[in-house]
Amino acid sequence: MFCDLLAVFLLYIIMDIAITTPALLFPAISVLFLAYSNRFLAIASRIREQHNLFNKTQSPVAKKQIDSLRLRIRFIVAMQVLGVVGIICCTITMGLIFYGLQYLGNITFVFSMIFIVLSLLASISELLLSTKALNIELEDMEAH
């Protein structure tokens, strides 16, 4: 498995990419950041709601939700940071290719893809946490 990944990685580095290849990611990343920002704003609103509820009721369900929201915020920050590093690597890739440093451009582009994939994996983790938080709410509703 590792040898296969290494072979693909080496083949990718040897491959020449055009300066427009990293540029193709800019529209996708802007949409991705819009989604990430919307998630962040929705969670910020939810945290304010849970804060008010917890202050009024000291509910253990609200406490569970607050813990879940704290972890989700961490994932969203990680998603955004990884995405930003990915787009910076894309920009550096374009500069390297422009200056004729194809090999370094290829390597930088691979790192860009890795950071963007890590950002998406963090997004999946946050989505799973979100589902868990909804289940806490549903269980509380069923208990009453």
N, CA, C and O atoms as CSV, one atom per row, in Angstrom:
chain,resi,resn,atom,element,x,y,z
A,1,MET,N,N,0.830,-1.190,0.000
A,1,MET,CA,C,0.000,0.000,0.000
A,1,MET,C,C,0.877,1.258,0.000
A,1,MET,O,O,0.696,2.147,-0.831
A,2,PHE,N,N,1.835,1.325,0.944
A,2,PHE,CA,C,2.703,2.490,1.038
A,2,PHE,C,C,3.528,2.651,-0.234
A,2,PHE,O,O,3.738,3.768,-0.707
A,3,CYS,N,N,3.999,1.525,-0.788
A,3,CYS,CA,C,4.800,1.580,-2.018
A,3,CYS,C,C,3.981,2.125,-3.179
A,3,CYS,O,O,4.487,2.871,-4.019
A,4,ASP,N,N,2.712,1.743,-3.215
A,4,ASP,CA,C,1.836,2.259,-4.269
A,4,ASP,C,C,1.663,3.766,-4.146
A,4,ASP,O,O,1.727,4.490,-5.140
A,5,LEU,N,N,1.445,4.234,-2.921
A,5,LEU,CA,C,1.296,5.674,-2.711
A,5,LEU,C,C,2.574,6.420,-3.055
A,5,LEU,O,O,2.532,7.498,-3.646
A,6,LEU,N,N,3.703,5.846,-2.687
A,6,LEU,CA,C,4.986,6.459,-2.998
A,6,LEU,C,C,5.201,6.528,-4.509
A,6,LEU,O,O,5.702,7.529,-5.022
A,7,ALA,N,N,4.824,5.467,-5.217
A,7,ALA,CA,C,4.971,5.458,-6.676
A,7,ALA,C,C,4.091,6.530,-7.319
A,7,ALA,O,O,4.522,7.227,-8.238
A,8,VAL,N,N,2.870,6.654,-6.835
A,8,VAL,CA,C,1.971,7.688,-7.370
A,8,VAL,C,C,2.541,9.070,-7.071
A,8,VAL,O,O,2.516,9.956,-7.926
A,9,PHE,N,N,3.052,9.251,-5.861
A,9,PHE,CA,C,3.642,10.525,-5.476
A,9,PHE,C,C,4.826,10.875,-6.383
A,9,PHE,O,O,4.923,12.002,-6.869
A,10,LEU,N,N,5.725,9.911,-6.611
A,10,LEU,CA,C,6.890,10.157,-7.456
A,10,LEU,C,C,6.482,10.429,-8.896
A,10,LEU,O,O,7.061,11.293,-9.555
A,11,LEU,N,N,5.494,9.700,-9.384
A,11,LEU,CA,C,5.002,9.941,-10.738
A,11,LEU,C,C,4.428,11.341,-10.852
A,11,LEU,O,O,4.609,12.016,-11.865
A,12,TYR,N,N,3.735,11.772,-9.808
A,12,TYR,CA,C,3.124,13.089,-9.809
A,12,TYR,C,C,4.181,14.186,-9.821
A,12,TYR,O,O,4.012,15.212,-10.480
A,13,ILE,N,N,5.267,13.968,-9.092
A,13,ILE,CA,C,6.342,14.964,-9.060
A,13,ILE,C,C,7.012,15.068,-10.415
A,13,ILE,O,O,7.370,16.163,-10.849
A,14,ILE,N,N,7.184,13.943,-11.088
A,14,ILE,CA,C,7.826,13.930,-12.396
A,14,ILE,C,C,6.946,14.616,-13.432
A,14,ILE,O,O,7.447,15.225,-14.377
A,15,MET,N,N,5.645,14.515,-13.252
A,15,MET,CA,C,4.687,15.073,-14.185
A,15,MET,C,C,4.802,16.599,-14.236
A,15,MET,O,O,5.028,17.236,-13.207
A,16,ASP,N,N,4.652,17.175,-15.394
A,16,ASP,CA,C,4.630,18.630,-15.525
A,16,ASP,C,C,3.188,19.112,-15.457
A,16,ASP,O,O,2.301,18.581,-16.125
A,17,ILE,N,N,2.979,20.130,-14.634
A,17,ILE,CA,C,1.653,20.730,-14.572
A,17,ILE,C,C,1.761,22.140,-15.137
A,17,ILE,O,O,2.797,22.796,-15.032
A,18,ALA,N,N,0.683,22.578,-15.727
A,18,ALA,CA,C,0.653,23.927,-16.289
A,18,ALA,C,C,0.365,24.926,-15.179
A,18,ALA,O,O,-0.119,24.558,-14.109
A,19,ILE,N,N,0.660,26.169,-15.438
A,19,ILE,CA,C,0.422,27.220,-14.442
A,19,ILE,C,C,-1.067,27.371,-14.145
A,19,ILE,O,O,-1.444,27.861,-13.081
A,20,THR,N,N,-1.904,26.953,-15.076
A,20,THR,CA,C,-3.352,27.083,-14.873
A,20,THR,C,C,-3.919,25.977,-13.990
A,20,THR,O,O,-5.027,26.122,-13.473
A,21,THR,N,N,-3.200,24.889,-13.804
A,21,THR,CA,C,-3.725,23.775,-13.003
A,21,THR,C,C,-4.004,24.201,-11.561
A,21,THR,O,O,-5.114,23.979,-11.079
A,22,PRO,N,N,-3.043,24.804,-10.852
A,22,PRO,CA,C,-3.374,25.254,-9.493
A,22,PRO,C,C,-4.444,26.343,-9.485
A,22,PRO,O,O,-5.221,26.445,-8.535
A,23,ALA,N,N,-4.486,27.145,-10.526
A,23,ALA,CA,C,-5.485,28.225,-10.603
A,23,ALA,C,C,-6.898,27.675,-10.667
A,23,ALA,O,O,-7.846,28.354,-10.274
A,24,LEU,N,N,-7.048,26.456,-11.158
A,24,LEU,CA,C,-8.378,25.847,-11.219
A,24,LEU,C,C,-8.970,25.618,-9.829
A,24,LEU,O,O,-10.185,25.487,-9.687
A,25,LEU,N,N,-8.134,25.569,-8.825
A,25,LEU,CA,C,-8.617,25.326,-7.467
A,25,LEU,C,C,-9.215,26.571,-6.810
A,25,LEU,O,O,-9.987,26.441,-5.860
A,26,PHE,N,N,-8.889,27.749,-7.277
A,26,PHE,CA,C,-9.354,28.969,-6.621
A,26,PHE,C,C,-10.877,29.065,-6.534
A,26,PHE,O,O,-11.382,29.388,-5.459
A,27,PRO,N,N,-11.637,28.806,-7.595
A,27,PRO,CA,C,-13.101,28.872,-7.446
A,27,PRO,C,C,-13.642,27.831,-6.462
A,27,PRO,O,O,-14.561,28.116,-5.695
A,28,ALA,N,N,-13.072,26.634,-6.487
A,28,ALA,CA,C,-13.535,25.590,-5.576
A,28,ALA,C,C,-13.238,25.962,-4.130
A,28,ALA,O,O,-14.060,25.735,-3.242
A,29,ILE,N,N,-12.078,26.525,-3.898
A,29,ILE,CA,C,-11.698,26.877,-2.537
A,29,ILE,C,C,-12.546,28.033,-2.021
A,29,ILE,O,O,-12.868,28.074,-0.833
A,30,SER,N,N,-12.910,28.966,-2.882
A,30,SER,CA,C,-13.765,30.069,-2.418
A,30,SER,C,C,-15.133,29.549,-1.994
A,30,SER,O,O,-15.690,30.027,-1.006
A,31,VAL,N,N,-15.678,28.594,-2.711
A,31,VAL,CA,C,-16.964,27.992,-2.328
A,31,VAL,C,C,-16.801,27.210,-1.030
A,31,VAL,O,O,-17.677,27.235,-0.166
A,32,LEU,N,N,-15.689,26.525,-0.901
A,32,LEU,CA,C,-15.397,25.765,0.307
A,32,LEU,C,C,-15.328,26.695,1.520
A,32,LEU,O,O,-15.880,26.382,2.575
A,33,PHE,N,N,-14.660,27.823,1.372
A,33,PHE,CA,C,-14.562,28.756,2.482
A,33,PHE,C,C,-15.903,29.399,2.804
A,33,PHE,O,O,-16.161,29.723,3.963
A,34,LEU,N,N,-16.745,29.588,1.830
A,34,LEU,CA,C,-18.085,30.088,2.097
A,34,LEU,C,C,-18.845,29.092,2.970
A,34,LEU,O,O,-19.517,29.483,3.924
A,35,ALA,N,N,-18.736,27.813,2.643
A,35,ALA,CA,C,-19.384,26.778,3.446
A,35,ALA,C,C,-18.803,26.736,4.853
A,35,ALA,O,O,-19.546,26.621,5.828
A,36,TYR,N,N,-17.471,26.828,4.965
A,36,TYR,CA,C,-16.828,26.808,6.280
A,36,TYR,C,C,-17.269,28.012,7.116
A,36,TYR,O,O,-17.536,27.877,8.310
A,37,SER,N,N,-17.343,29.179,6.493
A,37,SER,CA,C,-17.763,30.387,7.212
A,37,SER,C,C,-19.208,30.269,7.681
A,37,SER,O,O,-19.542,30.679,8.793
A,38,ASN,N,N,-20.057,29.712,6.836
A,38,ASN,CA,C,-21.454,29.513,7.231
A,38,ASN,C,C,-21.560,28.567,8.416
A,38,ASN,O,O,-22.359,28.795,9.325
A,39,ARG,N,N,-20.765,27.515,8.413
A,39,ARG,CA,C,-20.748,26.587,9.552
A,39,ARG,C,C,-20.322,27.315,10.821
A,39,ARG,O,O,-20.936,27.164,11.877
A,40,PHE,N,N,-19.272,28.098,10.699
A,40,PHE,CA,C,-18.759,28.827,11.863
A,40,PHE,C,C,-19.819,29.768,12.415
A,40,PHE,O,O,-20.036,29.814,13.626
A,41,LEU,N,N,-20.480,30.519,11.541
A,41,LEU,CA,C,-21.506,31.467,11.991
A,41,LEU,C,C,-22.692,30.755,12.622
A,41,LEU,O,O,-23.246,31.229,13.613
A,42,ALA,N,N,-23.085,29.616,12.053
A,42,ALA,CA,C,-24.198,28.846,12.615
A,42,ALA,C,C,-23.837,28.322,14.003
A,42,ALA,O,O,-24.662,28.349,14.915
A,43,ILE,N,N,-22.617,27.852,14.156
A,43,ILE,CA,C,-22.199,27.335,15.459
A,43,ILE,C,C,-22.065,28.468,16.469
A,43,ILE,O,O,-22.412,28.294,17.637
A,44,ALA,N,N,-21.574,29.612,16.045
A,44,ALA,CA,C,-21.467,30.763,16.947
A,44,ALA,C,C,-22.853,31.145,17.468
A,44,ALA,O,O,-23.010,31.445,18.652
A,45,SER,N,N,-23.841,31.136,16.602
A,45,SER,CA,C,-25.207,31.432,17.008
A,45,SER,C,C,-25.729,30.378,17.978
A,45,SER,O,O,-26.378,30.695,18.975
A,46,ARG,N,N,-25.434,29.129,17.668
A,46,ARG,CA,C,-25.866,28.019,18.522
A,46,ARG,C,C,-25.202,28.097,19.897
A,46,ARG,O,O,-25.837,27.787,20.905
A,47,ILE,N,N,-23.943,28.503,19.949
A,47,ILE,CA,C,-23.244,28.641,21.227
A,47,ILE,C,C,-23.915,29.712,22.082
A,47,ILE,O,O,-24.076,29.535,23.289
A,48,ARG,N,N,-24.301,30.806,21.467
A,48,ARG,CA,C,-24.982,31.868,22.215
A,48,ARG,C,C,-26.306,31.365,22.780
A,48,ARG,O,O,-26.659,31.665,23.920
A,49,GLU,N,N,-27.039,30.591,21.967
A,49,GLU,CA,C,-28.305,30.014,22.438
A,49,GLU,C,C,-28.073,29.060,23.608
A,49,GLU,O,O,-28.779,29.116,24.615
A,50,GLN,N,N,-27.080,28.186,23.467
A,50,GLN,CA,C,-26.790,27.223,24.523
A,50,GLN,C,C,-26.295,27.921,25.792
A,50,GLN,O,O,-26.588,27.473,26.901
A,51,HIS,N,N,-25.557,29.000,25.636
A,51,HIS,CA,C,-25.079,29.759,26.789
A,51,HIS,C,C,-26.261,30.305,27.581
A,51,HIS,O,O,-26.302,30.189,28.806
A,52,ASN,N,N,-27.213,30.896,26.883
A,52,ASN,CA,C,-28.401,31.427,27.560
A,52,ASN,C,C,-29.193,30.308,28.228
A,52,ASN,O,O,-29.642,30.462,29.364
A,53,LEU,N,N,-29.368,29.193,27.541
A,53,LEU,CA,C,-30.106,28.058,28.092
A,53,LEU,C,C,-29.408,27.507,29.325
A,53,LEU,O,O,-30.051,27.226,30.337
A,54,PHE,N,N,-28.106,27.356,29.239
A,54,PHE,CA,C,-27.347,26.803,30.368
A,54,PHE,C,C,-27.409,27.736,31.573
A,54,PHE,O,O,-27.540,27.276,32.708
A,55,ASN,N,N,-27.314,29.048,31.335
A,55,ASN,CA,C,-27.387,30.002,32.439
A,55,ASN,C,C,-28.747,29.982,33.123
A,55,ASN,O,O,-28.837,30.215,34.328
A,56,LYS,N,N,-29.809,29.705,32.363
A,56,LYS,CA,C,-31.163,29.669,32.932
A,56,LYS,C,C,-31.461,28.347,33.628
A,56,LYS,O,O,-32.080,28.332,34.692
A,57,THR,N,N,-31.028,27.245,33.038
A,57,THR,CA,C,-31.476,25.933,33.505
A,57,THR,C,C,-30.397,25.054,34.121
A,57,THR,O,O,-30.720,24.117,34.850
A,58,GLN,N,N,-29.125,25.329,33.849
A,58,GLN,CA,C,-28.018,24.460,34.271
A,58,GLN,C,C,-28.251,23.019,33.787
A,58,GLN,O,O,-27.895,22.055,34.465
A,59,SER,N,N,-28.848,22.905,32.616
A,59,SER,CA,C,-29.216,21.604,32.053
A,59,SER,C,C,-27.982,20.789,31.678
A,59,SER,O,O,-27.059,21.315,31.057
A,60,PRO,N,N,-27.958,19.487,32.055
A,60,PRO,CA,C,-26.830,18.636,31.646
A,60,PRO,C,C,-26.793,18.429,30.125
A,60,PRO,O,O,-25.729,18.205,29.549
A,61,VAL,N,N,-27.952,18.505,29.489
A,61,VAL,CA,C,-27.997,18.387,28.029
A,61,VAL,C,C,-27.314,19.595,27.396
A,61,VAL,O,O,-26.565,19.458,26.429
A,62,ALA,N,N,-27.574,20.765,27.942
A,62,ALA,CA,C,-26.920,21.977,27.436
A,62,ALA,C,C,-25.412,21.890,27.646
A,62,ALA,O,O,-24.637,22.329,26.796
A,63,LYS,N,N,-24.995,21.322,28.782
A,63,LYS,CA,C,-23.561,21.154,29.049
A,63,LYS,C,C,-22.921,20.236,28.016
A,63,LYS,O,O,-21.823,20.519,27.536
A,64,LYS,N,N,-23.599,19.128,27.661
A,64,LYS,CA,C,-23.086,18.215,26.627
A,64,LYS,C,C,-22.972,18.935,25.288
A,64,LYS,O,O,-21.999,18.758,24.555
A,65,GLN,N,N,-23.972,19.746,24.981
A,65,GLN,CA,C,-23.968,20.481,23.722
A,65,GLN,C,C,-22.815,21.486,23.686
A,65,GLN,O,O,-22.165,21.661,22.655
A,66,ILE,N,N,-22.571,22.138,24.813
A,66,ILE,CA,C,-21.482,23.123,24.869
A,66,ILE,C,C,-20.140,22.441,24.618
A,66,ILE,O,O,-19.300,22.964,23.885
A,67,ASP,N,N,-19.938,21.271,25.230
A,67,ASP,CA,C,-18.695,20.527,24.998
A,67,ASP,C,C,-18.557,20.131,23.531
A,67,ASP,O,O,-17.472,20.216,22.957
A,68,SER,N,N,-19.653,19.703,22.937
A,68,SER,CA,C,-19.640,19.319,21.531
A,68,SER,C,C,-19.347,20.522,20.632
A,68,SER,O,O,-18.582,20.423,19.673
A,69,LEU,N,N,-19.965,21.652,20.956
A,69,LEU,CA,C,-19.755,22.858,20.156
A,69,LEU,C,C,-18.308,23.346,20.246
A,69,LEU,O,O,-17.750,23.833,19.262
A,70,ARG,N,N,-17.710,23.216,21.417
A,70,ARG,CA,C,-16.307,23.624,21.579
A,70,ARG,C,C,-15.408,22.806,20.649
A,70,ARG,O,O,-14.528,23.352,19.984
A,71,LEU,N,N,-15.638,21.509,20.612
A,71,LEU,CA,C,-14.850,20.639,19.747
A,71,LEU,C,C,-15.110,20.939,18.267
A,71,LEU,O,O,-14.190,20.914,17.450
A,72,ARG,N,N,-16.363,21.219,17.935
A,72,ARG,CA,C,-16.695,21.547,16.544
A,72,ARG,C,C,-16.010,22.839,16.103
A,72,ARG,O,O,-15.558,22.944,14.963
A,73,ILE,N,N,-15.933,23.817,16.995
A,73,ILE,CA,C,-15.231,25.071,16.670
A,73,ILE,C,C,-13.766,24.778,16.357
A,73,ILE,O,O,-13.200,25.344,15.422
A,74,ARG,N,N,-13.158,23.894,17.139
A,74,ARG,CA,C,-11.752,23.538,16.884
A,74,ARG,C,C,-11.590,22.908,15.502
A,74,ARG,O,O,-10.637,23.206,14.782
A,75,PHE,N,N,-12.523,22.043,15.144
A,75,PHE,CA,C,-12.449,21.420,13.819
A,75,PHE,C,C,-12.623,22.457,12.709
A,75,PHE,O,O,-11.933,22.401,11.691
A,76,ILE,N,N,-13.535,23.390,12.903
A,76,ILE,CA,C,-13.756,24.409,11.870
A,76,ILE,C,C,-12.529,25.297,11.716
A,76,ILE,O,O,-12.157,25.652,10.597
A,77,VAL,N,N,-11.905,25.654,12.819
A,77,VAL,CA,C,-10.665,26.447,12.736
A,77,VAL,C,C,-9.596,25.643,11.995
A,77,VAL,O,O,-8.893,26.188,11.144
A,78,ALA,N,N,-9.469,24.357,12.313
A,78,ALA,CA,C,-8.493,23.508,11.615
A,78,ALA,C,C,-8.817,23.430,10.130
A,78,ALA,O,O,-7.913,23.494,9.297
A,79,MET,N,N,-10.102,23.293,9.787
A,79,MET,CA,C,-10.509,23.245,8.383
A,79,MET,C,C,-10.067,24.507,7.657
A,79,MET,O,O,-9.521,24.445,6.556
A,80,GLN,N,N,-10.309,25.640,8.282
A,80,GLN,CA,C,-9.981,26.906,7.648
A,80,GLN,C,C,-8.475,27.099,7.527
A,80,GLN,O,O,-7.993,27.537,6.482
A,81,VAL,N,N,-7.737,26.784,8.560
A,81,VAL,CA,C,-6.278,26.947,8.513
A,81,VAL,C,C,-5.674,26.038,7.446
A,81,VAL,O,O,-4.837,26.476,6.657
A,82,LEU,N,N,-6.095,24.777,7.422
A,82,LEU,CA,C,-5.578,23.856,6.414
A,82,LEU,C,C,-5.944,24.315,5.000
A,82,LEU,O,O,-5.133,24.211,4.079
A,83,GLY,N,N,-7.149,24.815,4.837
A,83,GLY,CA,C,-7.556,25.333,3.530
A,83,GLY,C,C,-6.736,26.546,3.111
A,83,GLY,O,O,-6.349,26.665,1.949
A,84,VAL,N,N,-6.470,27.440,4.050
A,84,VAL,CA,C,-5.658,28.624,3.746
A,84,VAL,C,C,-4.241,28.217,3.358
A,84,VAL,O,O,-3.684,28.743,2.394
A,85,VAL,N,N,-3.658,27.282,4.106
A,85,VAL,CA,C,-2.310,26.816,3.761
A,85,VAL,C,C,-2.324,26.165,2.373
A,85,VAL,O,O,-1.388,26.336,1.593
A,86,GLY,N,N,-3.390,25.421,2.074
A,86,GLY,CA,C,-3.516,24.809,0.747
A,86,GLY,C,C,-3.558,25.843,-0.369
A,86,GLY,O,O,-2.911,25.666,-1.401
A,87,ILE,N,N,-4.302,26.908,-0.176
A,87,ILE,CA,C,-4.409,27.937,-1.219
A,87,ILE,C,C,-3.100,28.726,-1.320
A,87,ILE,O,O,-2.717,29.146,-2.412
A,88,ILE,N,N,-2.418,28.927,-0.205
A,88,ILE,CA,C,-1.106,29.585,-0.255
A,88,ILE,C,C,-0.137,28.719,-1.050
A,88,ILE,O,O,0.636,29.229,-1.860
A,89,CYS,N,N,-0.178,27.412,-0.821
A,89,CYS,CA,C,0.692,26.508,-1.592
A,89,CYS,C,C,0.346,26.556,-3.082
A,89,CYS,O,O,1.240,26.495,-3.926
A,90,CYS,N,N,-0.941,26.666,-3.408
A,90,CYS,CA,C,-1.334,26.795,-4.821
A,90,CYS,C,C,-0.742,28.054,-5.436
A,90,CYS,O,O,-0.247,28.035,-6.563
A,91,THR,N,N,-0.797,29.145,-4.688
A,91,THR,CA,C,-0.255,30.409,-5.181
A,91,THR,C,C,1.258,30.317,-5.361
A,91,THR,O,O,1.802,30.791,-6.358
A,92,ILE,N,N,1.927,29.708,-4.397
A,92,ILE,CA,C,3.377,29.523,-4.508
A,92,ILE,C,C,3.698,28.633,-5.707
A,92,ILE,O,O,4.663,28.881,-6.430
A,93,THR,N,N,2.882,27.591,-5.916
A,93,THR,CA,C,3.078,26.703,-7.073
A,93,THR,C,C,3.046,27.484,-8.371
A,93,THR,O,O,3.895,27.294,-9.242
A,94,MET,N,N,2.057,28.372,-8.500
A,94,MET,CA,C,1.951,29.163,-9.728
A,94,MET,C,C,3.188,30.030,-9.924
A,94,MET,O,O,3.688,30.158,-11.041
A,95,GLY,N,N,3.689,30.632,-8.832
A,95,GLY,CA,C,4.899,31.449,-8.940
A,95,GLY,C,C,6.114,30.626,-9.330
A,95,GLY,O,O,6.922,31.049,-10.155
A,96,LEU,N,N,6.239,29.447,-8.732
A,96,LEU,CA,C,7.380,28.583,-9.060
A,96,LEU,C,C,7.349,28.149,-10.521
A,96,LEU,O,O,8.375,28.148,-11.201
A,97,ILE,N,N,6.163,27.781,-10.996
A,97,ILE,CA,C,6.048,27.368,-12.402
A,97,ILE,C,C,6.333,28.554,-13.321
A,97,ILE,O,O,6.987,28.406,-14.353
A,98,PHE,N,N,5.838,29.726,-12.940
A,98,PHE,CA,C,6.070,30.922,-13.737
A,98,PHE,C,C,7.563,31.215,-13.881
A,98,PHE,O,O,8.020,31.640,-14.942
A,99,TYR,N,N,8.317,30.984,-12.804
A,99,TYR,CA,C,9.756,31.238,-12.841
A,99,TYR,C,C,10.564,30.038,-13.340
A,99,TYR,O,O,11.791,30.033,-13.246
A,100,GLY,N,N,9.888,29.035,-13.863
A,100,GLY,CA,C,10.565,27.904,-14.486
A,100,GLY,C,C,11.057,26.841,-13.514
A,100,GLY,O,O,11.864,25.988,-13.883
A,101,LEU,N,N,10.588,26.884,-12.303
A,101,LEU,CA,C,10.993,25.894,-11.304
A,101,LEU,C,C,9.923,24.804,-11.210
A,101,LEU,O,O,9.258,24.645,-10.187
A,102,GLN,N,N,9.780,24.067,-12.296
A,102,GLN,CA,C,8.714,23.079,-12.441
A,102,GLN,C,C,8.745,22.022,-11.338
A,102,GLN,O,O,7.710,21.703,-10.754
A,103,TYR,N,N,9.914,21.486,-11.056
A,103,TYR,CA,C,10.039,20.415,-10.064
A,103,TYR,C,C,9.550,20.890,-8.693
A,103,TYR,O,O,8.763,20.206,-8.038
A,104,LEU,N,N,10.022,22.068,-8.264
A,104,LEU,CA,C,9.570,22.616,-6.980
A,104,LEU,C,C,8.081,22.956,-7.016
A,104,LEU,O,O,7.378,22.802,-6.017
A,105,GLY,N,N,7.613,23.413,-8.157
A,105,GLY,CA,C,6.188,23.682,-8.322
A,105,GLY,C,C,5.354,22.428,-8.156
A,105,GLY,O,O,4.301,22.454,-7.519
A,106,ASN,N,N,5.830,21.319,-8.736
A,106,ASN,CA,C,5.114,20.046,-8.600
A,106,ASN,C,C,5.050,19.602,-7.142
A,106,ASN,O,O,4.002,19.174,-6.658
A,107,ILE,N,N,6.180,19.709,-6.449
A,107,ILE,CA,C,6.217,19.307,-5.043
A,107,ILE,C,C,5.275,20.187,-4.215
A,107,ILE,O,O,4.525,19.685,-3.378
A,108,THR,N,N,5.317,21.475,-4.450
A,108,THR,CA,C,4.454,22.402,-3.713
A,108,THR,C,C,2.987,22.121,-4.002
A,108,THR,O,O,2.142,22.222,-3.112
A,109,PHE,N,N,2.689,21.774,-5.233
A,109,PHE,CA,C,1.302,21.458,-5.593
A,109,PHE,C,C,0.833,20.197,-4.871
A,109,PHE,O,O,-0.320,20.125,-4.445
A,110,VAL,N,N,1.697,19.218,-4.730
A,110,VAL,CA,C,1.344,18.007,-3.984
A,110,VAL,C,C,1.016,18.379,-2.538
A,110,VAL,O,O,0.032,17.896,-1.978
A,111,PHE,N,N,1.835,19.234,-1.940
A,111,PHE,CA,C,1.550,19.672,-0.567
A,111,PHE,C,C,0.231,20.436,-0.501
A,111,PHE,O,O,-0.524,20.299,0.462
A,112,SER,N,N,-0.038,21.226,-1.511
A,112,SER,CA,C,-1.298,21.943,-1.574
A,112,SER,C,C,-2.473,20.979,-1.546
A,112,SER,O,O,-3.439,21.173,-0.807
A,113,MET,N,N,-2.376,19.949,-2.353
A,113,MET,CA,C,-3.448,18.947,-2.395
A,113,MET,C,C,-3.588,18.233,-1.049
A,113,MET,O,O,-4.700,17.947,-0.604
A,114,ILE,N,N,-2.469,17.952,-0.413
A,114,ILE,CA,C,-2.511,17.284,0.894
A,114,ILE,C,C,-3.234,18.165,1.915
A,114,ILE,O,O,-4.082,17.680,2.665
A,115,PHE,N,N,-2.901,19.453,1.944
A,115,PHE,CA,C,-3.549,20.352,2.891
A,115,PHE,C,C,-5.041,20.485,2.612
A,115,PHE,O,O,-5.845,20.539,3.542
A,116,ILE,N,N,-5.407,20.538,1.357
A,116,ILE,CA,C,-6.829,20.659,1.024
A,116,ILE,C,C,-7.571,19.379,1.397
A,116,ILE,O,O,-8.690,19.444,1.906
A,117,VAL,N,N,-6.973,18.230,1.155
A,117,VAL,CA,C,-7.604,16.962,1.551
A,117,VAL,C,C,-7.733,16.891,3.075
A,117,VAL,O,O,-8.766,16.454,3.583
A,118,LEU,N,N,-6.707,17.312,3.805
A,118,LEU,CA,C,-6.801,17.331,5.269
A,118,LEU,C,C,-7.918,18.264,5.732
A,118,LEU,O,O,-8.623,17.963,6.696
A,119,SER,N,N,-8.077,19.382,5.055
A,119,SER,CA,C,-9.165,20.309,5.366
A,119,SER,C,C,-10.519,19.634,5.167
A,119,SER,O,O,-11.426,19.785,5.986
A,120,LEU,N,N,-10.644,18.898,4.082
A,120,LEU,CA,C,-11.900,18.192,3.817
A,120,LEU,C,C,-12.142,17.066,4.823
A,120,LEU,O,O,-13.284,16.818,5.211
A,121,LEU,N,N,-11.088,16.390,5.242
A,121,LEU,CA,C,-11.237,15.349,6.262
A,121,LEU,C,C,-11.666,15.946,7.599
A,121,LEU,O,O,-12.475,15.354,8.313
A,122,ALA,N,N,-11.130,17.112,7.938
A,122,ALA,CA,C,-11.566,17.807,9.151
A,122,ALA,C,C,-13.035,18.198,9.020
A,122,ALA,O,O,-13.778,18.173,10.002
A,123,SER,N,N,-13.449,18.556,7.820
A,123,SER,CA,C,-14.847,18.893,7.569
A,123,SER,C,C,-15.761,17.689,7.811
A,123,SER,O,O,-16.841,17.821,8.386
A,124,ILE,N,N,-15.318,16.529,7.368
A,124,ILE,CA,C,-16.101,15.312,7.595
A,124,ILE,C,C,-16.194,15.019,9.094
A,124,ILE,O,O,-17.256,14.643,9.590
A,125,SER,N,N,-15.096,15.191,9.807
A,125,SER,CA,C,-15.102,14.963,11.253
A,125,SER,C,C,-16.064,15.916,11.952
A,125,SER,O,O,-16.797,15.517,12.857
A,126,GLU,N,N,-16.057,17.164,11.531
A,126,GLU,CA,C,-16.972,18.146,12.122
A,126,GLU,C,C,-18.419,17.780,11.812
A,126,GLU,O,O,-19.301,17.949,12.654
A,127,LEU,N,N,-18.657,17.287,10.619
A,127,LEU,CA,C,-20.013,16.871,10.248
A,127,LEU,C,C,-20.483,15.716,11.125
A,127,LEU,O,O,-21.638,15.687,11.550
A,128,LEU,N,N,-19.598,14.770,11.395
A,128,LEU,CA,C,-19.950,13.645,12.268
A,128,LEU,C,C,-20.232,14.127,13.696
A,128,LEU,O,O,-21.143,13.623,14.353
A,129,LEU,N,N,-19.456,15.092,14.170
A,129,LEU,CA,C,-19.728,15.676,15.488
A,129,LEU,C,C,-21.070,16.392,15.511
A,129,LEU,O,O,-21.796,16.341,16.504
A,130,SER,N,N,-21.390,17.052,14.424
A,130,SER,CA,C,-22.664,17.745,14.307
A,130,SER,C,C,-23.816,16.754,14.423
A,130,SER,O,O,-24.819,17.023,15.085
A,131,THR,N,N,-23.662,15.619,13.779
A,131,THR,CA,C,-24.688,14.583,13.848
A,131,THR,C,C,-24.834,14.067,15.276
A,131,THR,O,O,-25.947,13.829,15.746
A,132,LYS,N,N,-23.720,13.899,15.954
A,132,LYS,CA,C,-23.744,13.451,17.344
A,132,LYS,C,C,-24.480,14.471,18.220
A,132,LYS,O,O,-25.257,14.094,19.097
A,133,ALA,N,N,-24.233,15.751,17.981
A,133,ALA,CA,C,-24.898,16.805,18.743
A,133,ALA,C,C,-26.402,16.794,18.497
A,133,ALA,O,O,-27.184,17.013,19.422
A,134,LEU,N,N,-26.806,16.544,17.270
A,134,LEU,CA,C,-28.240,16.457,16.969
A,134,LEU,C,C,-28.873,15.264,17.678
A,134,LEU,O,O,-30.014,15.340,18.134
A,135,ASN,N,N,-28.137,14.176,17.768
A,135,ASN,CA,C,-28.647,13.007,18.476
A,135,ASN,C,C,-28.841,13.287,19.963
A,135,ASN,O,O,-29.774,12.760,20.570
A,136,ILE,N,N,-27.980,14.102,20.556
A,136,ILE,CA,C,-28.152,14.503,21.958
A,136,ILE,C,C,-29.474,15.241,22.121
A,136,ILE,O,O,-30.220,14.985,23.067
A,137,GLU,N,N,-29.761,16.149,21.209
A,137,GLU,CA,C,-31.021,16.900,21.239
A,137,GLU,C,C,-32.219,15.965,21.085
A,137,GLU,O,O,-33.205,16.080,21.812
A,138,LEU,N,N,-32.123,15.042,20.133
A,138,LEU,CA,C,-33.236,14.117,19.898
A,138,LEU,C,C,-33.478,13.219,21.100
A,138,LEU,O,O,-34.626,12.958,21.458
A,139,GLU,N,N,-32.411,12.747,21.723
A,139,GLU,CA,C,-32.553,11.907,22.913
A,139,GLU,C,C,-33.228,12.690,24.056
A,139,GLU,O,O,-34.051,12.145,24.792
A,140,ASP,N,N,-32.872,13.954,24.186
A,140,ASP,CA,C,-33.499,14.776,25.204
A,140,ASP,C,C,-34.986,14.964,24.919
A,140,ASP,O,O,-35.807,14.935,25.836
A,141,MET,N,N,-35.329,15.155,23.654
A,141,MET,CA,C,-36.740,15.312,23.288
A,141,MET,C,C,-37.514,14.026,23.553
A,141,MET,O,O,-38.652,14.075,24.019
A,142,GLU,N,N,-36.911,12.884,23.264
A,142,GLU,CA,C,-37.573,11.604,23.500
A,142,GLU,C,C,-37.754,11.318,24.981
A,142,GLU,O,O,-38.705,10.644,25.378
A,143,ALA,N,N,-36.836,11.832,25.804
A,143,ALA,CA,C,-36.922,11.596,27.247
A,143,ALA,C,C,-38.078,12.355,27.891
A,143,ALA,O,O,-38.570,11.972,28.952
A,144,HIS,N,N,-38.503,13.432,27.241
A,144,HIS,CA,C,-39.600,14.241,27.823
A,144,HIS,C,C,-40.873,13.868,27.220
A,144,HIS,O,O,-41.911,14.429,27.571
